[in-house]
Structures are given as C-alpha cells and as structure tokens.
Amino acid sequence: MCLPASARAVLDLLRDPPPERNRVDIARIEAGLDTRTTIMLKNIPNKMSTKNLIDFIEVVTPRAIDFLYLRFDFQNECNVGYAFVNFINISDLLTFMKAKLGRKWNMYASEKVLNAGYANYQGKEALIEKFKNSSIMNAK
C-alpha cells in the first residue's frame, strides 16, 4: 500500500461520510439553495498526479477550476487520496458532480468510487490562505 502507517487518520476521514452540512446535494444545487463551489474530492487513486486529476476534471468541465490542491506524501511518492478543488461557478460544479459523483475512477486498476463533500473553506482566496505554507503551494 502506498500510504504510510501515520496516514490512518486520513483513511478514516475518507471512509466516513461527510457531516450533513458538507454533503453535496445535487437537488439543492439545482434548486439554487446551495451555491458553494469548493469541494473535497475523496477516494482519489493514490497514483494519480495533480496533472492527471486536472485532466480528469477537464474532460467533463474544461477550464472550470481555479484552484486544486492534491495532498501528496512525497516520501512514498503518492497522493493521500483527497484534494480540494474550487470550481469557478456553481453550474460547472453541478455538471461535474452529476457526471462523476459515486462512480468508479476506472483508472490505475482502482476500484475506488469518487466521493466528495463541501470543503469547510470556500473560495479560491480562502484556500490559498489555508494552504499558503504547504510545500506544494511553494513549489516553483
């Protein structure tokens, strides 16, 4: 397995459903009752790179995101299974969720199913502030 033993807490987080306030409800989005645009994608195949994840999203919604942070374990050379993604507008988030939520990734011989929940931090600026000291944010 790609994840180190110290990542058990992350695995537990990914297996548990998000709290009610963070659940993506397509019907609420369609009704205009939820306009949040930042999600935490979960169950990402560990061998997927940031570029591959962007490409995966852009197949459904080209040029629709302005922020993506895929957490990486550089020691083990793999991601840890989740990413924060901000969609520029709610209609693109809705399109992506309808196409991919609850479906298998169908890559890297993974049986994982894409899951998502709303992030606690919403919007590009909030995400930049949250992750500004991350090694990935400081990469040139």
Backbone as CSV, one residue per row, in Angstrom:
resi,resn,N_x,N_y,N_z,CA_x,CA_y,CA_z,C_x,C_y,C_z
1,MET,0.843,-1.188,0.000,0.000,0.000,0.000,0.878,1.237,0.000
2,CYS,0.445,2.258,-0.644,1.220,3.467,-0.832,1.226,4.369,0.403
3,LEU,0.178,4.352,1.185,0.078,5.245,2.337,0.881,4.737,3.522
4,PRO,1.589,5.641,4.225,2.307,5.229,5.421,1.342,4.972,6.574
5,ALA,1.839,4.272,7.584,1.001,3.948,8.738,0.470,5.201,9.418
6,SER,1.213,6.287,9.367,0.786,7.526,10.023,-0.433,8.154,9.356
7,ALA,-0.828,7.647,8.203,-1.970,8.217,7.480,-3.284,7.531,7.819
8,ARG,-3.313,6.708,8.850,-4.561,6.014,9.202,-5.706,6.983,9.474
9,ALA,-5.405,8.114,10.101,-6.451,9.107,10.375,-7.038,9.647,9.078
10,VAL,-6.198,9.834,8.077,-6.684,10.300,6.775,-7.595,9.247,6.163
11,LEU,-7.191,7.980,6.236,-8.028,6.900,5.707,-9.382,6.869,6.395
12,ASP,-9.388,7.033,7.705,-10.654,7.042,8.440,-11.542,8.187,7.967
13,LEU,-10.949,9.353,7.743,-11.703,10.506,7.254,-12.325,10.210,5.900
14,LEU,-11.578,9.559,5.028,-12.065,9.284,3.683,-13.179,8.248,3.675
15,ARG,-13.141,7.316,4.602,-14.161,6.264,4.641,-15.477,6.770,5.223
16,ASP,-15.401,7.727,6.125,-16.606,8.239,6.769,-17.297,9.246,5.861
17,PRO,-18.613,9.214,5.827,-19.320,10.216,5.021,-19.149,11.597,5.644
18,PRO,-19.248,12.637,4.821,-19.104,13.985,5.371,-20.272,14.322,6.282
19,PRO,-20.061,15.266,7.215,-21.186,15.712,8.041,-22.290,16.278,7.145
20,GLU,-23.484,16.300,7.644,-24.640,16.773,6.865,-24.367,18.125,6.204
21,ARG,-23.761,19.047,6.929,-23.512,20.399,6.389,-22.548,20.385,5.201
22,ASN,-21.774,19.305,5.051,-20.796,19.223,3.970,-21.221,18.300,2.833
23,ARG,-22.387,17.714,2.927,-22.840,16.794,1.872,-23.254,17.568,0.624
24,VAL,-22.799,17.071,-0.505,-23.185,17.664,-1.787,-24.541,17.078,-2.163
25,ASP,-25.538,17.940,-2.255,-26.903,17.531,-2.593,-27.253,18.156,-3.947
26,ILE,-27.241,17.337,-4.979,-27.473,17.825,-6.341,-28.817,18.539,-6.462
27,ALA,-29.842,18.024,-5.823,-31.169,18.656,-5.895,-31.141,20.065,-5.301
28,ARG,-30.407,20.263,-4.209,-30.308,21.604,-3.601,-29.552,22.571,-4.519
29,ILE,-28.548,22.059,-5.212,-27.812,22.907,-6.157,-28.735,23.301,-7.306
30,GLU,-29.439,22.320,-7.859,-30.349,22.590,-8.980,-31.442,23.577,-8.600
31,ALA,-31.877,23.541,-7.344,-32.925,24.453,-6.876,-32.371,25.828,-6.502
32,GLY,-31.051,26.003,-6.590,-30.443,27.278,-6.238,-30.300,27.491,-4.746
33,LEU,-30.464,26.436,-3.953,-30.402,26.546,-2.497,-28.992,26.381,-1.942
34,ASP,-28.074,25.907,-2.758,-26.688,25.740,-2.325,-25.787,26.213,-3.449
35,THR,-24.992,27.230,-3.180,-24.147,27.820,-4.216,-22.654,27.700,-3.897
36,ARG,-22.312,26.838,-2.967,-20.895,26.643,-2.638,-20.170,26.022,-3.836
37,THR,-18.914,26.396,-3.997,-18.161,25.942,-5.170,-16.890,25.167,-4.839
38,THR,-16.551,25.042,-3.566,-15.319,24.358,-3.182,-15.639,23.010,-2.571
39,ILE,-15.030,21.970,-3.145,-15.281,20.615,-2.664,-13.975,19.929,-2.274
40,MET,-14.146,18.908,-1.457,-13.053,17.995,-1.147,-13.367,16.711,-1.898
41,LEU,-12.575,16.423,-2.930,-12.720,15.157,-3.654,-12.045,14.073,-2.832
42,LYS,-12.701,12.931,-2.708,-12.173,11.847,-1.882,-12.078,10.548,-2.673
43,ASN,-11.317,9.628,-2.109,-11.096,8.302,-2.704,-10.339,8.390,-4.024
44,ILE,-9.459,9.355,-4.141,-8.656,9.518,-5.349,-7.617,8.393,-5.398
45,PRO,-7.468,7.727,-6.539,-6.428,6.696,-6.643,-5.059,7.282,-6.273
46,ASN,-4.319,6.582,-5.430,-3.082,7.118,-4.864,-1.983,7.404,-5.883
47,LYS,-2.032,6.790,-7.030,-1.008,7.025,-8.057,-1.333,8.221,-8.953
48,MET,-2.496,8.823,-8.787,-2.906,9.942,-9.636,-2.090,11.192,-9.297
49,SER,-1.602,11.860,-10.328,-0.856,13.108,-10.153,-1.821,14.296,-10.219
50,THR,-1.305,15.456,-9.848,-2.107,16.676,-9.945,-2.534,16.916,-11.390
51,LYS,-1.606,16.762,-12.324,-1.944,16.959,-13.739,-3.027,15.985,-14.190
52,ASN,-2.909,14.719,-13.791,-3.925,13.727,-14.164,-5.284,14.081,-13.580
53,LEU,-5.305,14.605,-12.361,-6.576,14.988,-11.742,-7.191,16.182,-12.467
54,ILE,-6.377,17.148,-12.812,-6.887,18.293,-13.584,-7.457,17.807,-14.915
55,ASP,-6.729,16.939,-15.596,-7.211,16.393,-16.871,-8.533,15.644,-16.685
56,PHE,-8.641,14.878,-15.604,-9.859,14.122,-15.296,-11.056,15.064,-15.138
57,ILE,-10.853,16.162,-14.429,-11.923,17.147,-14.221,-12.256,17.843,-15.539
58,GLU,-11.232,18.199,-16.298,-11.443,18.977,-17.526,-12.092,18.186,-18.654
59,VAL,-12.083,16.875,-18.583,-12.823,16.081,-19.571,-14.311,16.414,-19.471
60,VAL,-14.778,16.652,-18.253,-16.197,16.957,-18.015,-16.451,18.455,-18.061
61,THR,-15.573,19.225,-17.430,-15.772,20.673,-17.308,-14.462,21.398,-17.631
62,PRO,-14.191,21.652,-18.909,-12.940,22.320,-19.292,-12.818,23.723,-18.697
63,ARG,-11.614,24.037,-18.225,-11.291,25.375,-17.688,-12.295,25.842,-16.642
64,ALA,-12.757,24.935,-15.818,-13.810,25.261,-14.852,-13.302,25.442,-13.432
65,ILE,-12.018,25.159,-13.188,-11.498,25.288,-11.827,-10.402,26.345,-11.777
66,ASP,-10.301,27.001,-10.622,-9.244,27.995,-10.447,-8.327,27.652,-9.277
67,PHE,-8.576,26.521,-8.630,-7.717,26.065,-7.537,-7.857,24.561,-7.394
68,LEU,-6.709,23.891,-7.244,-6.706,22.458,-6.946,-5.494,22.169,-6.076
69,TYR,-5.721,21.531,-4.950,-4.638,21.113,-4.060,-4.805,19.631,-3.782
70,LEU,-3.932,18.827,-4.375,-3.915,17.382,-4.163,-2.815,17.095,-3.158
71,ARG,-3.207,16.650,-1.986,-2.239,16.392,-0.908,-1.345,15.221,-1.298
72,PHE,-0.036,15.411,-1.154,0.930,14.396,-1.552,1.792,13.947,-0.390
73,ASP,2.146,12.677,-0.400,3.126,12.103,0.519,4.386,11.915,-0.320
74,PHE,5.298,12.864,-0.225,6.483,12.844,-1.078,7.423,11.694,-0.733
75,GLN,7.423,11.267,0.515,8.277,10.147,0.919,7.868,8.865,0.193
76,ASN,6.558,8.651,0.062,6.052,7.446,-0.598,5.683,7.671,-2.060
77,GLU,5.859,8.894,-2.532,5.614,9.258,-3.928,4.201,8.943,-4.400
78,CYS,3.233,9.331,-3.593,1.834,9.153,-3.989,0.968,10.181,-3.268
79,ASN,-0.226,10.397,-3.791,-1.143,11.293,-3.098,-1.795,10.522,-1.955
80,VAL,-2.435,11.248,-1.054,-3.041,10.604,0.119,-4.545,10.387,-0.033
81,GLY,-5.066,10.578,-1.248,-6.445,10.189,-1.518,-7.487,11.282,-1.518
82,TYR,-7.068,12.529,-1.290,-8.062,13.600,-1.336,-7.459,14.874,-1.911
83,ALA,-8.345,15.742,-2.407,-7.918,17.022,-2.973,-8.995,18.061,-2.720
84,PHE,-8.572,19.302,-2.630,-9.504,20.423,-2.545,-9.565,21.074,-3.918
85,VAL,-10.781,21.292,-4.398,-10.992,21.828,-5.742,-12.012,22.953,-5.658
86,ASN,-11.676,24.099,-6.267,-12.639,25.192,-6.354,-13.073,25.365,-7.805
87,PHE,-14.374,25.242,-8.021,-14.959,25.492,-9.338,-15.269,26.979,-9.452
88,ILE,-15.064,27.537,-10.627,-15.269,28.962,-10.843,-16.738,29.332,-10.690
89,ASN,-17.630,28.449,-11.120,-19.057,28.734,-10.936,-19.811,27.456,-10.568
90,ILE,-20.960,27.649,-10.011,-21.762,26.538,-9.491,-22.259,25.612,-10.601
91,SER,-22.495,26.145,-11.786,-23.002,25.288,-12.863,-21.964,24.242,-13.276
92,ASP,-20.687,24.613,-13.253,-19.640,23.636,-13.568,-19.503,22.594,-12.464
93,LEU,-19.617,23.018,-11.217,-19.604,22.050,-10.114,-20.752,21.064,-10.276
94,LEU,-21.930,21.565,-10.584,-23.103,20.709,-10.771,-22.873,19.714,-11.916
95,THR,-22.365,20.183,-13.035,-22.092,19.303,-14.178,-21.111,18.199,-13.794
96,PHE,-20.039,18.573,-13.101,-19.037,17.587,-12.698,-19.621,16.574,-11.711
97,MET,-20.350,17.055,-10.723,-20.927,16.153,-9.717,-21.921,15.182,-10.352
98,LYS,-22.736,15.664,-11.265,-23.704,14.780,-11.933,-22.993,13.698,-12.746
99,ALA,-21.862,14.051,-13.326,-21.135,13.105,-14.177,-20.284,12.114,-13.388
100,LYS,-19.754,12.523,-12.241,-18.720,11.706,-11.591,-19.021,11.236,-10.167
101,LEU,-19.855,11.925,-9.422,-20.100,11.559,-8.023,-20.653,10.144,-7.923
102,GLY,-20.017,9.321,-7.101,-20.482,7.957,-6.881,-20.073,6.963,-7.952
103,ARG,-19.245,7.396,-8.886,-18.807,6.500,-9.963,-17.353,6.081,-9.752
104,LYS,-17.005,4.916,-10.278,-15.624,4.437,-10.192,-14.708,5.339,-11.006
105,TRP,-13.482,5.446,-10.534,-12.478,6.234,-11.243,-12.070,5.552,-12.547
106,ASN,-12.121,4.224,-12.590,-11.769,3.453,-13.791,-10.373,3.780,-14.323
107,MET,-9.424,3.837,-13.421,-8.027,4.042,-13.802,-7.122,3.490,-12.717
108,TYR,-5.898,3.235,-13.071,-4.895,2.719,-12.142,-5.336,1.414,-11.488
109,ALA,-6.138,0.626,-12.167,-6.654,-0.642,-11.632,-7.313,-0.438,-10.272
110,SER,-7.921,0.720,-10.083,-8.548,1.061,-8.809,-10.040,0.776,-8.847
111,GLU,-10.540,0.259,-7.761,-11.978,0.046,-7.607,-12.616,1.185,-6.814
112,LYS,-11.840,2.209,-6.509,-12.342,3.324,-5.708,-13.466,4.051,-6.438
113,VAL,-14.389,4.575,-5.639,-15.527,5.336,-6.142,-15.345,6.788,-5.716
114,LEU,-15.509,7.702,-6.660,-15.349,9.118,-6.356,-16.402,9.555,-5.351
115,ASN,-15.937,10.181,-4.292,-16.816,10.749,-3.280,-16.408,12.206,-3.122
116,ALA,-17.297,13.015,-2.620,-16.992,14.431,-2.432,-17.864,15.005,-1.332
117,GLY,-17.357,16.041,-0.723,-18.111,16.816,0.248,-17.669,18.260,0.120
118,TYR,-18.502,19.171,0.574,-18.096,20.569,0.547,-16.942,20.781,1.510
119,ALA,-15.982,21.595,1.095,-14.861,21.948,1.963,-15.336,22.960,3.001
120,ASN,-14.686,22.946,4.148,-15.004,23.936,5.180,-14.552,25.328,4.762
121,TYR,-13.506,25.401,3.954,-13.022,26.675,3.429,-13.568,26.819,2.020
122,GLN,-14.247,27.932,1.750,-14.894,28.138,0.460,-14.239,29.276,-0.312
123,GLY,-13.980,29.025,-1.592,-13.435,30.041,-2.486,-11.927,29.966,-2.619
124,LYS,-11.452,30.448,-3.747,-10.026,30.407,-4.072,-9.179,31.130,-3.027
125,GLU,-9.590,32.318,-2.629,-8.799,33.102,-1.683,-8.683,32.399,-0.334
126,ALA,-9.778,31.817,0.135,-9.750,31.093,1.415,-8.832,29.878,1.333
127,LEU,-8.833,29.196,0.192,-7.964,28.032,0.016,-6.492,28.435,-0.053
128,ILE,-6.206,29.511,-0.751,-4.822,29.995,-0.822,-4.326,30.340,0.574
129,GLU,-5.141,31.016,1.342,-4.767,31.360,2.717,-4.550,30.104,3.557
130,LYS,-5.434,29.145,3.430,-5.343,27.903,4.204,-4.067,27.126,3.877
131,PHE,-3.716,27.041,2.611,-2.599,26.199,2.187,-1.329,26.977,1.837
132,LYS,-1.258,28.250,2.196,-0.127,29.081,1.778,1.228,28.576,2.269
133,ASN,1.267,27.862,3.376,2.538,27.355,3.893,2.819,25.913,3.488
134,SER,1.964,25.361,2.652,2.143,23.987,2.188,3.311,23.918,1.209
135,SER,4.037,22.809,1.240,5.178,22.654,0.332,4.747,22.697,-1.129
136,ILE,3.578,22.194,-1.434,3.102,22.179,-2.822,2.769,23.595,-3.305
137,MET,2.290,24.447,-2.398,1.958,25.824,-2.777,3.229,26.637,-3.031
138,ASN,4.334,26.242,-2.412,5.582,26.980,-2.561,6.469,26.432,-3.666
139,ALA,6.018,25.381,-4.345,6.814,24.785,-5.427,6.867,25.740,-6.612
140,LYS,7.999,25.805,-7.234,8.160,26.694,-8.404,7.973,25.908,-9.675
